[in-house]
């Protein structure tokens, strides 16, 4: 009887992990939040490198920048970590973050041997950034060692490499947040564009304050004022702890089959 109870308890714990409950709001002071180094690279929305085709999609709106065309074949992502850029502890942190994605999805990360298409994890001091989706050949996730090593930030950048963009770009965002345009740094307003569901697929899943893909409240602020103000009181945006429940649902919509 005791053994049965122990097994049921273990199954309950695993089920809780897989469901990916949103981050609890009773420990905001200790919560890992979006890194300022996600903003510093100067790419699309701060930390996303687009292909010319993706740039045209954003500019002209004729096709989605995420979707089937940018999925990794068979859900497998070969990767290599630059061991000269990261300590052993940091390398283990990267692997642990990838395991968190694997735990709740059919995506599998494998150490590269001779695969042509793969992600190179680099440690340049240029911020946290990544290429968007599968594009062929070598592509990059860059994690600046002194600012991009929280588990949630690593997951955030690898979700870009899997094909996901930022939450506040979603077509329904104006129902959930207000953009404080007057507080945004000069020349950075384009990072707050809202895109139709034809360009950024939301898979029919509503907006998510808890998403690990959400900007922080003061992203690209010219001072200390918030640039993104949630319309619901008592919520914190920009967590970098791990995937939320809706992050997991979106991930499993784009990568639904375990091979």
C-alpha positions as CSV (number, residue, x, y, z in Angstrom):
1,X,0.0,0.0,0.0
2,X,2.8,2.4,0.9
3,X,4.6,1.6,-2.3
4,X,1.4,2.4,-4.3
5,X,1.0,5.7,-2.5
6,X,4.6,6.6,-3.3
7,X,4.1,5.8,-7.0
8,X,1.0,7.9,-7.2
9,X,2.8,10.8,-5.5
10,X,5.6,10.7,-8.0
11,X,3.1,10.6,-10.9
12,X,1.4,13.7,-9.5
13,X,4.7,15.6,-9.3
14,X,5.5,14.7,-12.9
15,X,2.1,15.7,-14.1
16,X,2.5,19.1,-12.4
17,X,5.8,19.6,-14.2
18,X,4.5,18.7,-17.6
19,X,1.4,20.9,-17.2
20,X,3.8,23.8,-16.8
21,X,1.8,25.9,-14.3
22,X,2.3,29.6,-14.6
23,X,5.0,31.1,-12.4
24,X,3.5,31.9,-9.0
25,X,3.3,35.5,-8.1
26,X,4.1,35.2,-4.4
27,X,7.9,35.5,-4.9
28,X,8.3,38.3,-7.5
29,X,11.3,39.7,-5.6
30,X,13.2,36.4,-6.2
31,X,12.0,35.8,-9.7
32,X,14.4,35.8,-12.6
33,X,13.3,38.5,-15.1
34,X,14.2,39.4,-18.6
35,X,17.8,40.3,-19.1
36,X,18.7,43.8,-20.3
37,X,21.2,42.0,-22.6
38,X,18.2,40.7,-24.7
39,X,17.8,44.3,-25.8
40,X,21.4,45.2,-26.5
41,X,22.2,43.3,-29.7
42,X,20.1,45.7,-31.9
43,X,18.4,43.0,-34.0
44,X,14.7,42.6,-34.7
45,X,12.8,43.2,-31.4
46,X,16.2,43.2,-29.8
47,X,17.4,39.6,-29.9
48,X,16.1,38.0,-33.1
49,X,18.0,37.6,-36.4
50,X,15.7,37.3,-39.4
51,X,16.5,36.0,-42.8
52,X,15.8,38.3,-45.7
53,X,12.6,36.3,-46.4
54,X,11.5,36.8,-42.8
55,X,12.2,40.5,-43.0
56,X,10.0,40.8,-46.1
57,X,7.3,38.8,-44.3
58,X,7.3,41.3,-41.4
59,X,7.5,44.3,-43.8
60,X,4.8,43.2,-46.2
61,X,2.8,40.8,-44.2
62,X,2.3,38.2,-46.9
63,X,3.3,35.1,-45.0
64,X,3.9,33.9,-41.5
65,X,7.4,34.2,-39.9
66,X,6.8,31.1,-37.8
67,X,5.1,27.9,-38.9
68,X,5.8,24.8,-40.8
69,X,8.4,26.3,-43.0
70,X,10.7,27.1,-40.1
71,X,10.2,23.9,-38.1
72,X,13.2,21.7,-37.3
73,X,12.8,18.4,-39.3
74,X,11.7,15.5,-37.1
75,X,11.8,17.8,-34.1
76,X,15.5,17.2,-33.7
77,X,17.9,20.1,-33.1
78,X,21.6,19.2,-33.2
79,X,23.7,21.7,-31.2
80,X,27.3,22.4,-30.2
81,X,28.4,24.6,-27.3
82,X,31.6,26.6,-27.6
83,X,33.5,25.2,-24.7
84,X,36.1,28.0,-24.8
85,X,33.4,30.6,-24.1
86,X,31.6,28.9,-21.1
87,X,32.7,27.3,-17.9
88,X,31.7,23.7,-17.2
89,X,29.0,25.0,-14.8
90,X,27.6,27.3,-17.6
91,X,27.7,24.5,-20.1
92,X,25.7,22.3,-17.7
93,X,23.2,25.2,-17.2
94,X,22.7,25.3,-21.0
95,X,22.1,21.5,-21.2
96,X,19.8,21.7,-18.2
97,X,17.7,24.4,-19.9
98,X,17.4,22.3,-23.0
99,X,16.3,19.3,-20.9
100,X,13.5,21.5,-19.5
101,X,12.2,22.0,-23.1
102,X,12.5,18.3,-23.8
103,X,10.6,17.4,-20.6
104,X,7.4,19.1,-21.9
105,X,7.6,18.6,-25.6
106,X,8.5,16.3,-28.5
107,X,11.6,18.4,-29.4
108,X,14.9,16.7,-28.9
109,X,18.3,18.4,-28.7
110,X,21.3,16.2,-29.7
111,X,25.0,16.9,-29.6
112,X,26.2,17.6,-33.1
113,X,28.4,15.0,-34.8
114,X,28.4,15.8,-38.5
115,X,24.9,17.2,-39.1
116,X,24.8,20.0,-41.7
117,X,22.0,21.9,-39.9
118,X,22.7,22.8,-36.3
119,X,22.7,25.4,-33.6
120,X,26.1,26.8,-32.5
121,X,25.8,28.1,-28.9
122,X,28.3,31.0,-28.7
123,X,29.4,33.3,-25.9
124,X,30.2,36.6,-27.6
125,X,29.8,39.7,-25.5
126,X,27.1,41.1,-27.7
127,X,24.1,40.2,-25.6
128,X,21.5,37.4,-25.8
129,X,20.2,36.7,-29.3
130,X,19.3,34.0,-31.7
131,X,18.3,33.2,-35.3
132,X,14.6,32.5,-35.9
133,X,13.5,29.0,-36.7
134,X,15.2,26.4,-38.8
135,X,16.9,28.0,-41.7
136,X,19.6,25.5,-42.8
137,X,23.3,25.2,-42.1
138,X,24.9,26.6,-39.0
139,X,22.8,29.0,-37.0
140,X,23.4,30.7,-33.7
141,X,22.2,31.1,-30.2
142,X,24.4,33.6,-28.4
143,X,24.5,33.7,-24.6
144,X,26.7,36.4,-23.2
145,X,28.2,34.6,-20.2
146,X,27.8,37.5,-17.7
147,X,24.1,38.3,-18.4
148,X,22.3,35.5,-20.4
149,X,22.8,32.4,-18.3
150,X,19.5,32.2,-16.3
151,X,17.5,29.1,-17.2
152,X,14.6,31.2,-18.5
153,X,16.9,33.3,-20.7
154,X,18.5,30.2,-22.3
155,X,15.0,28.8,-22.9
156,X,13.9,32.1,-24.3
157,X,16.6,32.2,-26.9
158,X,16.3,28.6,-27.9
159,X,12.5,29.1,-28.4
160,X,13.5,31.7,-30.9
161,X,15.7,29.1,-32.6
162,X,12.7,26.8,-32.6
163,X,10.6,29.5,-34.4
164,X,8.9,31.6,-31.7
165,X,8.8,35.4,-31.4
166,X,7.9,37.6,-28.5
167,X,4.5,37.5,-26.8
168,X,3.9,41.3,-27.0
169,X,4.0,41.0,-30.8
170,X,0.7,38.9,-30.7
171,X,-2.3,40.1,-32.6
172,X,-4.4,40.2,-29.4
173,X,-1.9,42.1,-27.2
174,X,-3.9,45.4,-27.1
175,X,-6.6,43.7,-25.1
176,X,-4.0,42.8,-22.4
177,X,-1.3,45.4,-22.3
178,X,-0.9,49.1,-23.0
179,X,2.3,50.3,-24.8
180,X,3.6,53.5,-23.2
181,X,5.0,54.9,-26.4
182,X,6.3,58.0,-24.7
183,X,8.6,56.1,-22.5
184,X,10.4,54.1,-25.3
185,X,13.9,55.0,-26.2
186,X,14.3,57.1,-29.4
187,X,14.4,54.9,-32.5
188,X,13.2,51.7,-30.6
189,X,9.5,52.0,-31.1
190,X,9.6,49.4,-34.0
191,X,10.4,46.8,-31.4
192,X,6.8,47.1,-30.1
193,X,4.9,46.5,-33.3
194,X,1.9,44.3,-33.1
195,X,1.5,41.7,-35.9
196,X,-1.5,40.0,-37.3
197,X,-2.0,36.3,-36.8
198,X,-1.2,35.9,-40.5
199,X,2.3,36.9,-39.8
200,X,2.8,35.6,-36.2
201,X,0.8,32.4,-35.6
202,X,-0.7,32.2,-32.2
203,X,-2.2,28.7,-32.7
204,X,-5.5,30.0,-31.2
205,X,-4.0,30.3,-27.8
206,X,-4.8,33.6,-26.0
207,X,-2.3,36.1,-24.7
208,X,0.0,35.1,-21.9
209,X,1.4,37.4,-19.2
210,X,3.3,34.5,-17.8
211,X,5.1,33.6,-21.1
212,X,8.9,33.2,-21.0
213,X,8.7,35.0,-24.4
214,X,7.3,38.2,-22.9
215,X,9.3,41.4,-22.7
216,X,9.9,42.9,-19.2
217,X,7.8,45.9,-18.2
218,X,10.6,48.4,-18.8
219,X,12.0,47.0,-22.0
220,X,13.7,49.7,-24.1
221,X,12.7,52.3,-21.6
222,X,14.3,55.7,-21.9
223,X,14.3,56.0,-18.1
224,X,12.6,54.1,-15.3
225,X,9.0,54.3,-16.6
226,X,7.4,51.1,-17.8
227,X,7.0,50.7,-21.6
228,X,4.5,47.8,-21.3
229,X,1.6,48.1,-18.8
230,X,-0.6,45.1,-18.1
231,X,-4.3,45.9,-18.1
232,X,-4.8,43.3,-15.4
233,X,-3.6,44.3,-12.0
234,X,-1.3,42.3,-9.9
235,X,0.6,40.5,-12.7
236,X,4.3,40.5,-13.5
237,X,5.6,40.3,-17.1
238,X,9.0,39.2,-18.4
239,X,9.7,36.2,-16.2
240,X,12.7,34.1,-17.1
241,X,12.1,31.2,-14.8
242,X,10.8,28.7,-17.4
243,X,8.0,27.8,-19.8
244,X,4.5,28.8,-18.8
245,X,1.5,26.5,-19.4
246,X,0.6,28.4,-22.6
247,X,4.3,28.4,-23.8
248,X,4.1,24.6,-23.6
249,X,0.8,24.5,-25.5
250,X,2.3,26.6,-28.3
251,X,5.4,24.5,-28.4
252,X,3.3,21.3,-28.7
253,X,1.1,22.9,-31.4
254,X,4.2,23.6,-33.6
255,X,6.0,20.3,-32.8
256,X,3.1,17.9,-32.1
257,X,4.5,14.5,-33.0
258,X,7.1,12.5,-31.1
259,X,9.1,10.4,-33.6
